[in-house]
Amino acid sequence: MDTKKFLTGTLVGGIAFFFLGYLIYGMALMSFMSSHAGSATGVQKPMGELTWWALILGNLASGALLSYIFLKWANISSFAAGATAAAVVGFFGSMGFDMVMFATSNLMDLTAVAVDIIAFTIMNAIAGGIIGAVLGMGKKS
């Protein structure tokens, strides 16, 4: 596996996840998700109280996961292939996580679970497309 491409994909993917997360969850869906919260209270941190290092590390880990899959197992090097593969990974990953969280906690109602699965699948597809395009740039190894 090309370490330079992996690190580049991780960084670009992490940045894409960070900004897409802000746009999708922090702006577009914020009030919707708040209105579809479960009975658990006080679980959402205000924007000014986020633990930024953990948020950044989580987004970089998401970029690293897709970069690793694309480079090590899937040989993905285009936007379309990256978006398609990442949509599948995002759909099943978020469905698995959200369904277990719905079954075991009161964080959100079933409507919010469905919207979260769709939103994360879209976010993953866009970030995966960007990672795929970046991995395909430059000299092929």
Protein Blocks (a to p, Z undefined) as FASTA:
>chain_A
ZZklmmmmmmmmmmmmmmmmmmmmmmmmmmmmmmmccfbehkaccfklccfklmmmmmmm
mmmmmmmmmmmmnopabfklmmmmmmmmmmmmmmmmmmmmmmmmcfbcfklmmmmmmmmm
mmmmmmmmmmmmmmmgcjdZZ
